[in-house]
């Protein structure tokens, strides 16, 4: 299990941007997109809704954030951020 994948997932969730998460983790934006796509394939559901203004978590993505944060210390998030559709 590569924990960096989940940390990058949380970074995308926090920033609402593949580009911002990529910069924070010294990845290319396309690398982060590929990583998130692979996670979505692994879990079998979309984690983010992609829009012209960025990305935001799906309901399933919010649940994954809550699970990840409750299972780890130092998550840095008290609750998943969601945006009105």
C-alpha positions in Angstrom: 0.0 0.0 0.0 1.4 3.4 -1.0 0.3 5.9 1.6 1.4 8.8 -0.5 -1.5 8.1 -2.8 -3.9 8.7 0.0 -2.0 11.8 1.2 -2.2 13.2 -2.3 -5.9 12.3 -2.5 -6.4 14.4 0.7 -4.3 17.2 -0.7 -6.6 17.3 -3.8 -9.6 17.2 -1.6 -8.3 20.1 0.6 -7.2 22.3 -2.3 -9.9 21.5 -4.8 -7.3 21.3 -7.5 -5.1 18.7 -9.1 -2.6 21.4 -10.0 -2.3 22.7 -6.4 -1.9 19.2 -5.1 0.7 18.4 -7.7 2.7 21.5 -6.8 2.6 20.7 -3.1 3.8 17.1 -3.7 6.3 17.9 -6.5 4.3 15.9 -9.1 3.0 16.9 -12.4 -0.7 17.7 -12.6 -1.2 14.8 -15.1 0.6 12.5 -12.6 -1.9 13.5 -9.9 -4.8 12.9 -12.3 -3.5 9.5 -13.1 -3.0 8.7 -9.5 -6.6 9.7 -8.7 -8.0 7.8 -11.7 -6.2 4.7 -10.4 -7.7 5.2 -7.0 -11.1 5.6 -8.5 -10.6 2.4 -10.5 -9.4 0.6 -7.4 -12.4 1.6 -5.3 -14.9 1.3 -8.2 -16.4 4.7 -7.8 -15.6 8.4 -8.5 -13.9 10.3 -5.8 -14.2 13.8 -7.3 -16.6 15.8 -9.4 -14.5 17.6 -12.0 -15.6 21.0 -13.2 -14.1 24.0 -14.9 -13.5 25.6 -11.6 -11.7 22.7 -10.0 -12.8 19.5 -8.3 -14.8 18.6 -5.2 -15.5 15.4 -3.4 -18.4 13.1 -4.3 -20.4 11.7 -1.4 -18.3 8.5 -1.7 -15.1 10.7 -1.7 -16.3 12.4 1.5 -16.8 9.1 3.2 -13.4 7.9 2.2 -11.9 11.1 3.7 -13.8 10.5 6.9 -12.6 6.9 7.0 -9.0 7.8 6.3 -9.0 10.6 8.9 -10.5 8.4 11.6 -7.9 5.6 10.8 -4.8 7.9 10.9 -3.4 10.5 13.1 -2.2 13.8 11.8 -4.8 13.9 9.0 -5.1 17.6 9.4 -8.8 17.6 8.6 -11.6 17.7 11.1 -14.3 16.9 8.5 -14.5 16.5 4.7 -15.0 19.7 2.8 -18.0 19.7 0.5 -19.3 22.2 -1.9 -22.8 22.9 -3.0 -23.5 21.5 -6.5 
